[in-house]
Amino acid sequence: MNPLRTISLALPVLALAGVAAAQPMLPSNDRYHVTHTFDYGPGAAGVLPDVTYFSFAHAWVEDSFWRGADYWDPTQNPGFDEYGTDFLGAGGVAHNSGGVACRYVSQTVPTTGLVGSWCATVISPNVNASANACVEADIDPYGPGTRVRGSFGSFGNVQAAPPAFARGYAFSTSGVRVRIPTLNPQGQIIWTTNIDVVGGSAGASSTRRDPLVLEATDAGGATATSVLFDVELTTESAVAASWNAGNLHIDAPKARFFLEIPQGAARDPGSILIEVDGGAVTSTAVTGRFANYFLPPIGTAVPFDVPIPTDTIIDFDARTLVPNPIALAMTMDGAGEGHASSAPACRPDLTTTAVPGAPGYGEPDGVLNNEDFFYYLAQFAEGNVEVADLTTTAVPGTPGFGVPDGVITNEDFFYYLILFSQGC
């Protein structure tokens, strides 16, 4: 936090007694890996395709050292979720104490291809929270009139370890855009999806979304778009979920798998839906080209496997978008997202001992006792905003209750008293 420090409290003498044991907490972690292999064409004879690779990686952690709520970075994709800002200053400038990493890149792919991986990584000094969001590309060499082939993906991991309060977040997306001037309105993309996720504890959740979009341009410059393929795999408290080698595997108490080739430019649309809640299948649906697929019956308990091909051939006709297309652009995207938290956290558990310099000073031990209170008292008196700034107001139900505001006031002290009295 970037504080404006205000301390004006006459401290009473309090008699504290008793020890409250914190609720046991399991480490929370989540990892994701989304990859796509593509083969797009045909190209226009003698014409060099315009190939662009784009990627965005974003990671943050929040714990007793680094605190954050919302974040905005001018380099990130417009409209993307905001994470990690302590507060916004004049002109909307974000003030960050740390724990935020953001990377956005858009580059032309040379005809020799592109191979590599890039990451945004955050590791808390308290070593109880970390986030790692990465992207990767392996795009083959290409030339005039050739098809454009290769793969790209997103992977990452996030961890929050007890006993201290901690949260972590990782998001990454990568993709390829291929633009080809052409007089042929018909084409094909061969699209392969592989998704892996492993999570742990009730604090972990994951989301993957992967759209494939065709854009057609006519001689007058008018453009129209159509989604050719989209897949979403969302899990909560995942033990494991994957879609690899023609098999969908779900082992999570709550999950949603939705694959769709929408009506539009695609010649053979269809969709698949599987929803899981309470550890069992609650709804399923298939349409169009997937109508004959067998899905697990309602009530099927996790874990379960469903044969769903990961290789998809999509034929399209751009004349459904504009009458006489002269250029086609295919934008292929693959994203992954992970969350982790060590909740239920014992917020007032701040230290093992209140003696400065002693082992365990400033390190939560999973037990709430007088040491925690006197440690908070010391941090409050010293003006340590990272620890002592807990709320805007100490009045329950009032806006700002439990929301740090960058200022230490009496409200923070009385808010800590409330937390301490509630125990863990």
N, C-alpha and C positions, 0 to 999 in steps of 0.2 A: 504494500500500500504506500501511497505518497501522502503522508498525514499532515493535517493542520492540528497541532496538539493543543488541547485545552484540558487542564487538570484543575479542578476546583472542588475537591471533596474533603471534608473533615471526616476522617475515618473513625468509626466507632470501634470499641474493643469488643470482639465477639468470642464467645466460648463455643468451640467446635468439638464435637465428639463423634465417635463411631467411625466405622469403615464400611463403605458400600462397594461391593464387588461389581465390576462392569460385566455386561453381557458378553459371553464368549463370541468371538468373531473369527470367521474363516478368511483367509486371503482371497481377494477378488481379482480375477484376471480374465482377459479376453484377448483373443488373437483372431485375425482374419487374413485370408488370402484369396483374392479374386483374379483370375486370369482369363483372357480371351484370345483365341487364335482366329485370324480372319484371312480371307482370300477373296478379294474384290475385283470385279471386272465385268465385261471386257473393257480394255482401254481403247482409246481412239488411235487408229494407225498413225504413227509418226508424231503423236502428240505426247509431251512429257506431262505426267500427272503432277498436280500440286498437292504435296503431302505435308501435313502439319501434325506435330505431336504436342499435346498439351497435358499439363499435370498440375495438381494442387494437393498439397499435404499440410495438415494442420494438427497440432498436438498441444495439449495443456494439462497441467496437474494443479490440484488444489489441496493443500494440507495446512498444518499449523505453521509452516514456514512461508508457503506461497498461497495466496488467497485470490480467488477470481470469480467473477460472475458472468460478465459479458465482454466481448472482445471484437474489435474491428480493425482490420488492416487494409490499407488502400490497395495492396497488391492482390488481395484475394478476389475470388469470383464475385461479381455483383449479386447481391441478394442472398449470399451465403450466411448461414447461422453465425451469430456473434458469440464469442466465448472469451473469457479470461481477463476482462478489464476490471480493475479495481473501481475506477470511476472515470467519468468523462469530464474534462476540463473545458475551458473557454474554446469555442470554435469546434467542439466535439473531439478535441484531442484526447486520445486514450492515455491514461496513466496506469502503468503495469509494474507490479513489484517483481515480476519474473514468472517463470513457469509457462510461457507461451512461445510457441514456434509456428511460423507460417511460411510456406514456400509456394509460389505460383510461377509457372514457366510455360511459355508457348514458343515453339521453335519450328523452323522449317526442317524437314527431314532431308538430308542430302541423298543424292542418288546412290551413294555407297551404303545407305542404310543407317540404322541407329541402334546401339546396344548400350544398356546401362541401367543403373538403379540409383535413386536419390531419396533422402529421408529428411524429415523434421523430427527431432528428438528432444525430449525434456526429461531430465532426471532430477528429482527433488534432492536438495542437500540433506533432507531428513531421511532419505533412502527408504521411504515407505510409499512413494508414488512415482510412477514413471509412465511415459507415453512415447510411442514410436510410430510414426506414420510415414509410409514409404510408397514409392511408385517405381515401375520398371517398364522397360521397352526392349523389344528384340524385333526390329523391322528389317525385312530383307532388302537388298539392293533392288532398284527398279530403273526402268528407262522408258523411252518413248514407245507407246503402244502396249506396254506390258501390264499384266495384272499387278496389284499391290497386295503383298502378303506379309504376314508377321504375327507378332503377339505383343500384348501389353497387359499390365495389371497393376493392382494395388495390394499392399500387404501392410500389416502393422500389428502392434500389441500394446496393451495397456494394463497396468497393475496398480492396485491399492492394497497395502498391507496393514493389518491391525498391529498394535492396539489403537493407534492414533487415528483420528478422522482423516480420511484421504479420499480424493476422487481423481480419476484420470479419464482423458478423452483422446481419441485418435481418429482422424478421418483422412482418407486419401482417395483421390480419383485420378485416373489417367485415361487418355484416349487418343484417337487418330482421326484426322479429317482428310479425306481424299477428294479432290475436286478434279473432274475430267471434262474438258469440252468434248461434246459428242453429238452426233446426229442420230444415235441409236437410243431410243427411249427405254429400251428393255435391258435388264441386267440381272446379275445374281450375286449374292453374297453367301459364302459358306462360313458359318459362325459357330464357334465352339466355346462353351462356357465351363469353367471349373471354379467351384467355390468351396472353401474350407473354413470352418470356424470352430474354435475350441474355447470354451469359457468355464468359469468356476464361480460358485457362490451366487447368492441372490442379488449381488450388486453388479453383475455383469450382463451386458446385452449388446446385440450387434445388429447392424442393418447393412444390406447390400442392395444397390439399385444399379441397373445396367441398361440404359436405353441405346437403341440403334436407330438413327434418324436419317432419312433420305431428303435431300433438298433439290428441287428442280428449278431451273431458270429458263425463261423464254427469251425470244429475241428482243423484246421490249424492256427487259430487265426485271420483270415481275418474277417473284419467287414464291414457292409454296413448299411446305414440308409435310412429311408423313413418318410416323414412328413405325419401323418395320419389326422391331423386336424389343421386348422389355421383360426383365426378370427381377423379382425382389425376393430376398430371403431374409426374414427378420426373426431373431431369436431373443429370448430372455432367459437368463440363468442357464445358459447352454452348457451341457456337458459336451455335446458334439453335434454339428450339423454340417452336411457337405452335399455337393452335387458334382460328382466326378464319374468319369468312365461309364456314363449311362445309368447311374444310380443316384437317387436322392435318399439321403439318410438323415433322419431327424431324431434327436434324443434331447429334447428340451421341454419343460413343462408348458411353455407358451411359444408358439412359432407361427409364421405365416410364409407360405411359398406361393408366389403368383407369377406365372409366365404368360405372356400375351404377345401374339402377333396380331395387331389390331386391323380392323377394316381400313382400307386405304389403298396405298400403292402395292402392298403385298398381295400376291395372287391367291394365296391359300391361308387365310387367317384362322385363328383359334386361340384358346386359352386353357390354362390349368390353374386351379386354386385348391390349396390344402391349408386348413387352419387348425391349429392345436391350442387347446386351453385346458388347464388342469391336468396336464400330462396325457391327454387323449384327443383324438381327432373330433372336432366339433362341426366342421363343414367341409365339403368338397364340391367341385364343379369342373366339368370339361365341356368345351365347345369346339366347333369347326374341325380342323385337321386333327385335333386331339380327342375327338368325341369317343373313340373306341379304346382309349387308354383306361386301364383298370387302376382305380385309386383305393386306398384303404377305407373300409367301412367306417361309418360314424361310430365312435366309441373305441376304436383301435388305440391301444395304449402304446406310448413310446417305450423303448425305441422301435422304429420300424423303417423299412426300406421300400422304395417305390422305383420300378424301372422306368426312367424317363431319359430318352437320348439327350446327350449333351452336345451332339453335332446337329446343327439345324441348317438346312439349305433353304434359302428364301429367294424366290424369283419375284421380280417386281416390274411394274410398268409405270414409268414416270408420267405418262400421258393422263393418268388419273389426277395429276396435280396441275399440270399446265398442258395446253393442247400441243404445242410444238417445242419441246425442251431442246435447248442447245448446250446445256451444261448440267451435269449432275454432281452433287457433293454428298458423300457418305460420312456422317459423324458417328464414331463408335466410342462408347464410354464404358468404363468399368470402375466402380467405386466400392469402397469398404469403410466400415465405421465400427468403432469399439468403445464401450464405456465400462468403467469399473469403479466401485466404491467400497470402502471398508465399513459401510453402514451395517447394523446400527452402531454408530460411533458414540463413544462416551465423551461428549464435547467438553465437560468440565475437567476431565482427566488430562492434566497438562504435564505432570512430572512424576518422577519417582521420589525425589527429595527436593526440599526447598532450600537446601544449603548450596550456595553458589560454588562451583568448582568441584563439587562432590560427584562421584559416579551416578549417572541417572538424572542429573539436573537438566530439566527441560525435556526429558524423555518420558512420555506416558508409559505407565506400567500395567494398565488394565484395572487398576484399583483406584477408587475415589476416596480420598481421605484429607486430613488437615494439611498435608504437604501441598496438595493441589491448590487449596485456598490461599495459603501464604505465598505460594509461587505466583499466583495471579495477582495478589496484592503487590508483590514486588515489581512485577512487570507493569502494572498500572501506575505505580509511583514513578517508575523510570520513564514512562511515556513510550513503552514498546507497543507501537500500533499493531504490529503483526500479531501479537498475542492478545492485547487488552481491548482492541476495538472489536466489539462483538455485535453491536446493534445500533440502530438510530434512535430507538425508543425502547424503554423497558415496560411499556404498557401493552399487555397481550391483546392481540386483535387490532392494534393500531398499525397503519401502514409504516413499514420500516422496522417492525419488530423482528429481531433476529437477522437484520440486514446491516452489515458494517457500512459506515459512512465516511471512513477516513479520518474521523475525529474521536479522540478519547474524552468522554464526559462522564458525569455521574450515572447516566443511563447505562453505560457499559458495565459499571460496577454492580448496579442493582440487577441487571440482566444476568450477570454471572452468578449472583446470589440465587436467582431463580433456578438456573441450571444446576447449581450445586445442591440446592435443597431437593430437587427432583431426583437426584441420584442417577444411577445408570442401570 
